[in-house]
Amino acid sequence: MNIGIVSRSFTGMTTAEAAETMKLHGFKCTELCFSQADCKYWVYNGTSDISDLTNQRVLKIVETYGSNGIEVVSIGVFTNLVEPDEDTRRKNLDYFVRHMEYANYCGVKFVVTECGFRKDSRGILADRYESDFSRMLDSVKYLAEKADRYDVFVAIEPCVLDVIPSAKRMKDFISQCGSGRVKVLLDPANLIANSSEEDMFKYLKDNIAYFHGKDRKVNDAYGRVLGEGDIDWLRFFSLYKQYSEGVPFILEYVNEKNCGEIRQKAMDFYSRA
């Protein structure tokens, strides 16, 4: 299995230290967020000042991972695409496009985000569901056009808490975007309350950029490490082998202390499936 780990697992380390730790534990790939001690720019659900983060500096980071045998599968942005203030949303979109430039320059295939959310009220509310969805669609159509220019793909991570809360809804969303540049970052923990393991592959098997590997209890708001929730991992990996063998499976919610243990747990499920 092409198993990896998000760079956010090692926020206290430098890029070189994070890459060496990934190599030590047998990881093959990563989702790169600029969250390391020597390149600390990443902000969840917003933006930061990246004016001094050059293409050449990002390439050096990507090459540091590469020299340790770690493929950078994606650059993680995770900004807010449903921001109601148009000036702020435009800033978020420009920020995302700048990350596309990095990806293009460095040969990274995917640039990824969640839908985003209002900080004071995350979740689906009837009085703004249609407007939020429309705003999300408008944002991603714009990014898909830019992705053509930079020869990258926009990967969207849906979640039960957000305006794209199920596998079917994500498939509908991709169809409505009308662009082959829009893919899904499939995190089974984010969809398990609304979509079975079978549904995830039934609807999304042809659109998967890569996977996040974490778990969730169906009644929980937040995720857990793999193996501590309600996902049927034997069933999941059976479907993974059938439909998406070799697609990167990148662990989340782990750290330096437990990443080796959780990696082995994932590999055991995969071997038994």
C-alpha positions as CSV (number, residue, x, y, z in Angstrom):
1,M,0.0,0.0,0.0
2,N,1.2,3.5,-0.8
3,I,0.9,4.8,2.7
4,G,1.8,8.3,3.9
5,I,1.3,10.8,6.6
6,V,0.4,14.5,6.7
7,S,3.3,16.9,7.4
8,R,1.0,18.5,10.0
9,S,1.8,15.5,12.2
10,F,5.2,17.0,12.9
11,T,4.6,20.7,13.4
12,G,7.4,21.1,16.0
13,M,10.0,19.7,13.5
14,T,11.9,21.3,10.7
15,T,11.2,20.1,7.2
16,A,14.4,17.9,7.2
17,E,13.5,16.4,10.6
18,A,9.9,15.7,9.4
19,A,11.1,14.0,6.2
20,E,13.7,11.9,8.1
21,T,11.0,10.8,10.6
22,M,8.6,9.8,7.8
23,K,11.4,7.8,6.2
24,L,12.3,6.2,9.6
25,H,8.8,4.9,10.0
26,G,8.4,3.6,6.5
27,F,6.1,6.2,5.0
28,K,6.2,6.8,1.3
29,C,4.3,10.0,0.7
30,T,2.9,13.1,2.3
31,E,0.3,15.9,2.1
32,L,2.4,19.0,2.5
33,C,1.1,21.9,4.6
34,F,3.5,24.7,5.3
35,S,3.5,24.0,9.0
36,Q,7.0,23.0,9.9
37,A,9.2,25.0,12.3
38,D,11.4,26.4,9.4
39,C,8.4,27.2,7.1
40,K,5.4,28.1,9.3
41,Y,2.7,29.7,7.2
42,W,-0.3,27.3,7.3
43,V,-3.5,28.6,8.8
44,Y,-6.6,26.4,8.9
45,N,-9.8,27.8,7.3
46,G,-8.2,31.1,6.4
47,T,-5.0,32.6,4.9
48,S,-1.6,33.8,6.0
49,D,1.0,36.2,4.5
50,I,3.0,34.1,2.1
51,S,4.5,37.0,0.2
52,D,8.0,35.9,1.1
53,L,7.4,32.2,0.3
54,T,9.0,31.8,-3.1
55,N,8.6,29.0,-5.7
56,Q,12.3,28.2,-5.2
57,R,11.9,27.8,-1.4
58,V,8.9,25.5,-1.9
59,L,10.9,23.4,-4.4
60,K,13.7,23.0,-1.9
61,I,11.1,21.7,0.6
62,V,9.7,19.3,-1.9
63,E,13.2,18.1,-2.8
64,T,14.0,17.5,0.9
65,Y,11.1,15.1,1.1
66,G,12.1,13.5,-2.2
67,S,15.6,12.9,-1.1
68,N,14.2,10.9,1.8
69,G,12.0,8.8,-0.6
70,I,8.8,10.8,0.3
71,E,6.6,11.9,-2.6
72,V,4.7,15.1,-2.0
73,V,1.3,14.1,-3.3
74,S,-0.4,17.4,-2.6
75,I,-0.1,20.9,-1.1
76,G,-2.7,21.5,1.6
77,V,-4.4,24.9,1.6
78,F,-7.6,24.2,3.6
79,T,-9.1,27.7,3.3
80,N,-12.7,28.9,3.3
81,L,-14.5,28.7,0.0
82,V,-17.9,29.5,1.4
83,E,-16.8,32.8,3.0
84,P,-19.8,35.2,2.8
85,D,-17.8,38.3,2.6
86,E,-16.8,38.7,-1.1
87,D,-13.6,40.6,-0.5
88,T,-12.4,37.9,2.0
89,R,-13.5,35.1,-0.3
90,R,-11.6,36.7,-3.2
91,K,-8.5,36.8,-0.9
92,N,-9.0,33.1,-0.1
93,L,-9.2,32.2,-3.8
94,D,-6.1,34.2,-4.7
95,Y,-4.3,32.5,-1.8
96,F,-5.4,29.1,-3.2
97,V,-4.2,30.0,-6.7
98,R,-0.8,31.0,-5.4
99,H,-0.5,27.5,-4.0
100,M,-1.3,26.2,-7.5
101,E,1.7,28.1,-8.7
102,Y,3.8,26.4,-6.1
103,A,2.4,23.0,-7.1
104,N,3.0,23.7,-10.8
105,Y,6.6,24.8,-10.2
106,C,7.4,21.8,-8.1
107,G,5.6,19.1,-10.1
108,V,3.0,18.4,-7.4
109,K,-0.3,17.1,-8.8
110,F,-3.0,18.1,-6.3
111,V,-3.9,21.3,-4.3
112,V,-6.4,20.5,-1.6
113,T,-9.0,22.2,0.6
114,E,-12.1,21.5,2.6
115,C,-15.3,23.5,1.8
116,G,-14.5,25.8,4.7
117,F,-16.9,27.2,7.3
118,R,-17.9,30.2,9.3
119,K,-16.0,30.3,12.5
120,D,-19.0,31.0,14.7
121,S,-21.3,28.4,13.2
122,R,-20.0,25.3,11.4
123,G,-22.6,23.0,10.0
124,I,-25.5,22.9,7.6
125,L,-28.3,25.4,8.3
126,A,-31.4,25.5,6.2
127,D,-31.6,29.3,5.9
128,R,-28.2,29.4,4.1
129,Y,-27.7,25.9,2.7
130,E,-28.5,26.9,-0.9
131,S,-26.5,30.1,-0.8
132,D,-23.5,28.4,0.8
133,F,-23.6,25.6,-1.8
134,S,-23.9,28.1,-4.6
135,R,-20.9,30.0,-3.3
136,M,-18.9,26.7,-3.0
137,L,-19.7,25.8,-6.6
138,D,-18.8,29.3,-7.8
139,S,-15.5,29.1,-5.9
140,V,-14.5,25.7,-7.3
141,K,-15.5,26.5,-10.9
142,Y,-13.2,29.5,-10.7
143,L,-10.4,27.3,-9.2
144,A,-10.9,24.6,-11.9
145,E,-10.3,27.2,-14.6
146,K,-7.1,28.2,-12.9
147,A,-6.1,24.6,-12.5
148,D,-6.2,24.2,-16.3
149,R,-3.7,27.0,-16.5
150,Y,-1.3,25.6,-13.9
151,D,-1.9,21.9,-15.0
152,V,-2.9,20.8,-11.5
153,F,-6.0,19.4,-9.9
154,V,-8.2,20.8,-7.2
155,A,-9.0,18.2,-4.5
156,I,-12.0,18.8,-2.3
157,E,-12.4,17.1,1.1
158,P,-16.1,16.7,1.9
159,C,-17.4,16.3,5.4
160,V,-20.6,15.4,7.2
161,L,-20.3,18.8,9.0
162,D,-20.1,20.9,5.9
163,V,-22.1,21.8,2.8
164,I,-21.0,18.7,0.9
165,P,-21.8,16.0,3.6
166,S,-22.0,12.7,1.7
167,A,-20.4,10.7,-1.1
168,K,-23.4,11.2,-3.4
169,R,-23.4,14.9,-2.8
170,M,-19.7,15.1,-3.6
171,K,-20.4,13.2,-6.8
172,D,-23.2,15.6,-7.7
173,F,-20.9,18.5,-6.9
174,I,-18.1,17.2,-9.2
175,S,-20.7,16.8,-12.0
176,Q,-22.0,20.3,-11.5
177,C,-18.5,21.7,-11.7
178,G,-18.2,20.3,-15.2
179,S,-14.4,20.0,-15.0
180,G,-12.0,17.1,-15.0
181,R,-9.8,19.2,-12.8
182,V,-12.0,18.7,-9.7
183,K,-11.2,15.6,-7.6
184,V,-12.1,14.3,-4.2
185,L,-9.8,13.9,-1.2
186,L,-11.7,11.0,0.3
187,D,-11.6,10.9,4.1
188,P,-13.8,8.0,5.1
189,A,-14.1,9.3,8.6
190,N,-15.6,12.5,7.3
191,L,-18.4,10.7,5.5
192,I,-19.1,7.5,7.6
193,A,-22.1,9.0,9.4
194,N,-23.8,9.6,6.0
195,S,-22.2,7.2,3.6
196,S,-21.3,3.5,4.0
197,E,-17.9,2.2,2.9
198,E,-19.6,0.8,-0.2
199,D,-21.2,4.2,-1.0
200,M,-17.9,6.0,-0.9
201,F,-16.5,3.9,-3.7
202,K,-19.8,3.5,-5.6
203,Y,-20.0,7.2,-6.1
204,L,-16.4,8.4,-6.0
205,K,-14.1,5.6,-7.2
206,D,-13.4,7.4,-10.5
207,N,-12.7,10.8,-8.9
208,I,-10.3,10.0,-6.0
209,A,-7.1,12.1,-5.7
210,Y,-6.0,10.3,-2.5
211,F,-7.3,9.3,0.9
212,H,-7.0,10.6,4.4
213,G,-6.6,7.8,7.0
214,K,-8.3,8.5,10.2
215,D,-11.4,7.1,12.0
216,R,-14.6,8.4,13.6
217,K,-17.5,7.3,15.7
218,V,-20.7,8.0,13.8
219,N,-22.0,10.3,16.5
220,D,-18.8,12.2,17.0
221,A,-18.1,15.7,15.7
222,Y,-14.3,15.0,15.6
223,G,-12.2,12.2,14.2
224,R,-10.0,9.7,16.0
225,V,-6.9,7.7,15.0
226,L,-7.4,4.8,12.7
227,G,-8.9,1.8,14.4
228,E,-10.7,3.7,17.2
229,G,-14.0,4.5,15.4
230,D,-16.8,2.9,13.5
231,I,-15.2,2.4,10.0
232,D,-15.1,-1.2,8.9
233,W,-11.5,-1.2,7.8
234,L,-11.5,-4.7,6.4
235,R,-14.4,-3.8,4.2
236,F,-12.8,-0.4,3.3
237,F,-9.5,-1.9,2.3
238,S,-11.2,-4.7,0.3
239,L,-12.9,-2.0,-1.7
240,Y,-9.7,0.0,-1.9
241,K,-7.9,-3.0,-3.4
242,Q,-10.8,-3.5,-5.9
243,Y,-11.1,0.1,-7.0
244,S,-8.1,2.2,-6.1
245,E,-5.0,0.1,-5.4
246,G,-1.9,2.2,-5.3
247,V,-3.8,5.5,-4.6
248,P,-2.0,7.3,-1.7
249,F,-3.5,6.6,1.8
250,I,-2.2,9.4,4.0
251,L,-2.6,9.1,7.8
252,E,-4.0,12.0,9.9
253,Y,-4.4,12.6,13.6
254,V,-1.2,10.8,14.5
255,N,2.1,12.2,15.8
256,E,5.8,11.2,16.2
257,K,5.0,9.0,19.2
258,N,2.2,6.9,17.7
259,C,2.6,7.1,13.9
260,G,4.6,3.9,13.6
261,E,2.0,2.0,15.6
262,I,-0.9,3.4,13.6
263,R,0.9,2.8,10.3
264,Q,1.3,-0.9,11.3
265,K,-2.4,-1.1,12.2
266,A,-3.4,0.2,8.8
267,M,-1.0,-2.2,7.1
268,D,-2.5,-5.1,9.1
269,F,-6.0,-4.2,8.0
270,Y,-4.8,-3.9,4.4
271,S,-3.1,-7.3,4.5
272,R,-6.1,-9.0,6.0
273,A,-8.7,-7.4,3.6
